């Protein structure tokens, strides 16, 4: 017996309604209108789940989603157009084009840290590409999950886009056992990503995995320390550090380490005041389990800034640690919270030896005023994406493909990359019938020189 009754979604997709470009545009507009109607409710949900103020909620969740919808509406016709590519001499006078078609019924599994936009951006990319979508929001952000069900239910029929709530560890395996999806898009931890990858492999289902990792920030001696401190602090402490592209730790050249930490202290106070617990610009930890995990990481090193916490309010102040070694627990796993270790380094080799303990980070940030040195850093590491003299802002550019490498993920999305992620690229060779030379057909004896010439 079917638990989820997803076959109507397959039937809806096969009816080819969603392949029409005007239909896709209408659905994107319907989604946008539903979001705008529920703006105040989104603020309320994000405050309940993560303690976010309105301004942060708009900038990091609603605003980013609207940017992506607007770009898709502006560009969908261009993205969908068949792409003409070169034709080799063997196939002349044929023409060659790549056509993009939707994959089918896709599953989007969203996380809790940005529960609105990390549900919506993959969802709208799948809609733009012409798919039917099952969205599994995170049960750890229950207010947002409930609201997503309402927003999507108002915008779309259930056989086209559907929200399936519930505990991920139970619901996702059950969904994948009952129904063969045509693509699975997952954002979350590496450990869960591996299990989803294994389940998908048994049915050869393509996957996109947006994972995490320990994303380093490197501050060279010639860096503008005020700018570095401001941008690293913003990237680290927005959403109370619960950001996949947040600077996980800072490697700062020993000669400027003390000055850099002092700048950090100043900017943190400027951002969140003397009492961050009273700041409307500073969020809360998602739940007690995550809170306890983060507090357990504070037992090593020296707390230079912050450290205050309140279990009853799930509050942990913006915290900076020094005296941390590469072997300490906090340097072996992604922190995913408002705790920032600052380590000194002498030269690039020294810093790289620390970074290489956790290879393939999702992001990397280098602060230097020397363009050549910045490029050397970028060229010396494998990572998903990053910035020179900035932190986390690469995520906000919809013209970038956002994704990881190795342990930090498979595939990318945002903007056109979202459209491509949920599309099949179909290569079509169109050959006229008026030209049909005999050398293409057997018998081939005596044509070896001709074939070699054609290959050259």
C-alpha positions in Angstrom: 0.0 0.0 0.0 1.3 3.5 -0.9 2.1 5.7 2.0 2.7 9.0 0.2 0.6 8.4 -3.0 3.1 10.1 -5.3 2.0 8.4 -8.6 -0.3 11.3 -9.4 2.8 13.5 -9.6 4.3 11.1 -12.1 1.1 11.2 -14.2 1.1 15.0 -13.9 4.6 15.3 -15.2 4.1 12.9 -18.0 1.1 14.9 -19.2 3.8 17.5 -20.2 1.9 20.5 -18.7 5.0 21.7 -16.9 7.2 21.6 -20.1 5.5 24.8 -21.4 7.6 27.9 -20.8 4.6 30.1 -20.2 3.3 27.6 -17.6 6.7 27.6 -15.8 6.7 31.4 -15.7 3.2 31.5 -14.3 4.2 29.1 -11.5 7.3 31.2 -10.6 5.0 34.3 -10.4 2.5 32.3 -8.2 5.3 31.3 -5.9 6.6 34.9 -5.7 3.1 36.2 -5.0 2.6 33.7 -2.2 5.9 34.6 -0.6 5.1 38.3 -0.7 1.6 37.7 0.8 3.1 35.7 3.7 6.1 38.0 4.4 5.1 38.8 8.0 4.4 35.1 8.7 7.9 34.2 7.4 9.4 36.7 9.8 7.4 35.2 12.7 8.4 31.6 11.8 12.1 32.4 11.4 12.1 34.2 14.8 10.5 31.2 16.4 12.9 28.7 14.9 16.2 30.7 14.9 15.6 34.0 16.7 16.2 36.0 13.5 15.3 39.6 13.4 13.2 40.9 10.4 16.2 42.6 8.7 18.4 39.5 8.8 15.4 37.3 7.8 14.7 39.4 4.8 18.4 39.8 3.7 19.4 36.1 4.1 16.2 34.3 3.4 13.3 36.2 1.7 15.5 38.6 -0.3 17.8 35.9 -1.7 14.8 33.8 -2.8 13.2 36.8 -4.6 16.5 37.6 -6.4 16.6 34.0 -7.7 12.9 34.1 -8.8 13.4 37.4 -10.6 16.5 36.1 -12.4 14.7 33.0 -13.5 11.7 35.0 -14.8 14.1 37.3 -16.7 16.2 34.5 -18.1 14.1 31.4 -18.5 13.5 31.8 -22.2 17.2 32.2 -22.9 18.2 29.3 -20.6 15.7 27.0 -22.2 16.7 27.8 -25.8 18.5 25.0 -27.6 22.3 25.7 -27.7 24.0 25.3 -31.1 27.4 23.8 -31.0 30.1 23.0 -33.6 29.8 20.0 -35.9 32.9 18.0 -36.8 33.9 17.4 -40.4 32.7 13.8 -40.4 29.1 14.9 -39.7 28.9 17.9 -42.1 26.6 19.3 -43.3 24.6 18.3 -40.2 23.8 20.7 -37.5 24.3 20.1 -33.7 22.2 21.4 -30.8 21.8 20.7 -27.1 18.2 20.6 -25.9 17.3 21.0 -22.2 14.4 19.0 -20.9 13.1 18.5 -17.3 14.2 15.4 -15.4 10.8 14.4 -14.0 9.7 14.2 -10.4 12.5 15.4 -8.1 13.0 15.4 -4.4 14.4 18.4 -2.5 15.6 17.7 1.0 16.1 21.0 2.9 18.1 21.8 6.1 17.2 23.8 9.2 19.8 26.5 9.3 18.3 28.7 6.5 15.0 26.8 6.4 13.2 29.1 4.0 15.7 30.0 1.3 17.4 26.6 1.3 14.0 25.1 0.6 12.9 27.7 -1.9 15.9 28.2 -4.1 16.3 24.6 -5.2 12.5 24.3 -5.5 12.2 27.3 -7.8 15.1 26.0 -9.9 13.3 22.7 -10.3 10.1 24.5 -11.3 12.0 26.7 -13.8 13.4 23.5 -15.4 9.9 22.1 -15.8 9.9 19.4 -13.1 7.3 18.3 -10.5 8.7 18.6 -7.0 8.5 16.9 -3.6 9.9 19.2 -0.9 11.0 17.7 2.5 11.6 20.6 4.9 13.5 20.1 8.1 11.5 19.1 11.1 14.1 20.9 13.3 12.7 24.3 12.1 9.0 23.4 12.7 7.4 26.8 12.4 9.0 27.4 9.0 8.2 23.9 7.8 4.5 24.4 8.6 4.5 27.8 6.8 6.2 26.3 3.8 3.4 23.8 3.5 0.9 26.6 3.6 2.7 28.8 1.1 3.3 26.0 -1.4 -0.2 24.6 -0.9 -1.7 27.9 -1.9 0.5 28.3 -4.9 0.4 24.9 -6.5 -1.7 21.8 -6.9 -0.5 18.8 -4.9 0.2 16.7 -8.0 2.6 19.3 -9.2 4.5 20.5 -6.0 4.0 18.9 -2.7 5.5 19.3 0.8 6.1 16.1 2.8 6.7 17.0 6.5 8.0 14.7 9.2 11.3 13.4 10.7 13.9 13.2 8.0 15.5 9.9 9.2 12.1 8.2 8.8 10.4 10.1 5.9 13.3 10.3 3.4 14.1 6.5 3.3 10.4 5.7 3.1 10.0 8.2 0.2 12.9 6.7 -1.7 11.8 3.1 -1.0 8.3 3.8 -2.3 9.0 6.0 -5.3 11.8 6.3 -7.8 12.7 10.0 -8.1 14.4 11.4 -11.2 16.8 13.6 -9.2 17.5 14.1 -5.5 18.8 17.4 -4.1 20.0 17.4 -0.5 21.5 20.1 1.7 22.9 19.2 5.1 25.5 17.2 6.9 28.1 15.1 5.2 27.1 12.0 7.1 23.5 12.2 6.1 24.5 13.1 2.5 26.5 9.8 2.3 23.5 7.8 3.3 21.3 9.5 0.8 23.9 8.9 -1.9 24.0 5.2 -1.1 20.2 4.9 -1.2 20.1 6.8 -4.6 22.9 4.7 -6.0 20.8 1.5 -5.8 18.4 3.0 -8.4 21.0 5.0 -10.2 19.3 8.3 -9.3 21.4 11.4 -9.9 22.0 13.5 -6.9 23.1 17.0 -5.9 24.7 17.1 -2.4 25.3 20.5 -0.8 27.3 19.6 2.3 29.8 21.5 4.5 33.3 21.3 5.9 35.8 23.4 7.7 36.0 26.6 5.7 39.2 28.5 6.5 39.9 32.2 6.4 43.6 33.3 6.0 44.7 36.8 7.0 48.1 37.8 5.6 50.3 40.4 7.3 49.5 42.9 4.5 45.7 42.6 4.8 43.5 45.5 5.8 42.8 44.2 9.3 39.8 46.4 9.9 38.1 45.1 6.7 39.2 41.5 7.4 37.8 41.6 10.9 34.5 43.2 9.8 33.9 40.8 6.9 35.0 37.7 8.8 32.8 38.6 11.8 29.8 39.2 9.7 30.3 35.9 7.8 30.9 34.0 11.0 28.3 35.4 13.3 25.3 36.0 11.1 22.6 33.4 11.9 24.6 32.7 15.1 27.3 31.0 13.1 24.9 28.4 11.7 25.9 29.0 8.1 27.5 26.4 5.8 29.9 29.0 4.2 30.8 30.7 7.5 34.5 31.1 8.2 35.1 28.0 10.4 38.4 29.2 11.7 41.0 32.0 11.0 44.7 31.5 10.2 46.4 34.8 10.7 50.0 35.6 10.3 51.7 35.7 13.7 53.1 39.3 13.2 49.5 40.7 13.1 47.6 38.2 15.2 47.2 40.4 18.3 46.2 43.4 16.2 43.7 41.3 14.3 42.1 39.9 17.4 41.7 43.4 18.8 40.0 44.5 15.6 37.6 41.5 16.0 36.7 42.5 19.5 35.9 46.1 18.4 33.7 45.0 15.4 31.8 42.4 17.4 30.9 45.0 20.0 30.0 47.4 17.2 27.8 44.8 15.5 26.0 43.4 18.6 26.6 45.8 21.5 28.0 45.0 24.9 25.1 42.6 25.5 24.6 40.5 22.3 21.8 38.6 24.1 19.8 41.8 23.8 20.6 42.5 20.1 17.9 42.1 17.5 20.7 41.4 15.0 21.9 38.3 16.7 20.1 34.9 16.5 19.8 31.8 18.6 21.0 28.2 18.4 18.4 25.9 16.7 17.9 23.5 19.6 19.3 22.1 22.9 21.2 19.3 21.2 23.2 21.7 19.0 23.6 24.0 22.0 25.2 21.3 24.1 27.5 20.2 21.3 28.8 23.7 20.8 29.3 24.3 24.5 31.4 21.1 24.7 33.8 22.7 22.2 34.7 25.5 24.6 36.8 23.3 26.9 40.0 23.9 25.1 42.1 27.1 24.5 41.6 30.6 25.8 38.4 32.5 25.4 39.4 36.0 24.3 36.0 37.3 23.3 32.5 36.2 24.4 31.9 32.8 25.8 28.7 33.7 27.7 25.8 31.4 27.2 22.3 30.7 28.4 20.8 27.3 27.9 17.3 28.4 28.6 17.5 30.9 25.8 19.7 28.8 23.5 22.1 31.8 23.4 25.8 31.6 22.9 27.6 34.9 22.5 29.9 35.6 19.6 33.1 33.9 20.8 36.7 34.0 19.8 39.2 31.4 21.0 43.0 31.2 20.8 45.5 28.7 22.1 43.9 26.1 19.9 46.0 23.4 18.2 45.2 21.5 15.0 44.7 18.3 17.0 42.0 19.7 19.2 38.4 18.5 18.8 37.2 21.9 17.6 39.6 21.6 14.6 38.4 18.2 13.6 34.7 18.9 12.9 32.7 21.7 11.4 31.8 24.1 14.2 28.5 25.4 12.8 28.0 27.9 15.5 29.3 31.2 16.9 32.7 30.0 18.0 35.7 31.2 16.0 39.2 29.7 16.7 42.1 32.0 15.7 45.4 30.3 15.0 48.7 31.9 14.1 50.9 30.9 11.2 54.4 31.7 10.1 54.3 31.0 6.3 52.1 29.5 3.7 53.5 26.0 4.1 52.6 26.2 7.8 49.1 27.3 7.1 48.5 24.8 4.4 49.6 22.0 6.7 46.6 22.9 9.0 44.1 23.4 6.1 45.1 20.0 4.6 43.9 18.2 7.8 40.4 18.9 6.6 40.7 19.0 2.8 38.1 20.1 0.2 36.3 22.8 2.3 33.1 24.2 0.9 34.6 27.7 1.0 37.9 29.5 1.4 38.7 33.1 2.2 42.0 34.9 1.8 42.6 38.5 2.9 45.6 40.2 1.3 46.3 43.4 -0.5 48.7 41.6 -2.8 46.9 40.4 -5.9 49.6 37.9 -6.8 49.6 36.4 -3.3 45.8 36.1 -3.4 45.9 34.2 -6.6 48.6 31.9 -5.3 46.4 31.0 -2.3 43.4 30.4 -4.6 45.5 28.2 -6.9 47.0 26.2 -4.1 43.8 24.7 -2.6 40.8 22.6 -3.8 37.5 24.1 -2.5 34.0 24.8 -3.6 34.1 28.6 -3.9 35.2 31.6 -1.9 36.4 35.2 -1.8 39.4 37.4 -1.9 39.0 40.1 0.8 35.5 39.0 1.7 33.7 36.2 3.4 30.4 34.3 2.6 29.2 36.8 0.0 29.9 34.4 -2.9 26.7 32.7 -1.9 24.7 35.8 -2.7 25.7 36.1 -6.4 23.1 34.1 -8.4 25.4 34.2 -11.4 27.8 31.9 -9.6 27.3 28.1 -9.4 27.3 27.3 -5.7 28.5 23.9 -4.6 31.2 21.9 -2.9 34.0 19.5 -4.0 34.8 16.1 -2.6 33.6 15.8 1.0 31.8 19.2 0.8 29.4 18.2 -2.0 28.6 17.1 -5.5 27.1 19.5 -8.1 26.1 23.1 -8.0 23.1 25.4 -8.2 21.9 29.1 -8.1 20.7 31.0 -11.1 21.3 29.2 -14.4 23.1 26.5 -12.6 19.8 25.6 -10.8 18.1 25.3 -14.1 20.9 23.0 -15.4 21.0 21.0 -12.2 17.4 19.9 -12.8 17.6 19.5 -16.6 18.7 16.7 -18.8 21.0 17.9 -21.6 19.9 16.1 -24.8 22.4 16.2 -27.8 20.7 16.2 -31.2 22.4 15.8 -34.5 20.2 16.9 -37.5 21.4 15.5 -40.8 19.9 16.5 -44.2 18.9 13.7 -46.7 20.2 15.4 -49.8 23.9 14.6 -49.0 24.7 10.9 -48.4 28.2 9.9 -49.5 29.0 6.3 -50.1 32.3 6.3 -48.0 30.2 6.3 -44.8 28.9 2.8 -45.6 30.4 -0.7 -46.0 32.4 -2.1 -47.5 35.1 -0.1 -45.9 38.1 -1.8 -47.4 40.6 0.6 -49.0 39.3 3.6 -47.0 41.8 3.6 -44.1 43.7 6.6 -45.4 40.5 8.6 -45.9 39.4 7.7 -42.3 42.7 8.8 -40.9 42.5 12.1 -42.8 39.0 12.7 -41.5 40.2 12.1 -37.9 43.1 14.5 -38.3 
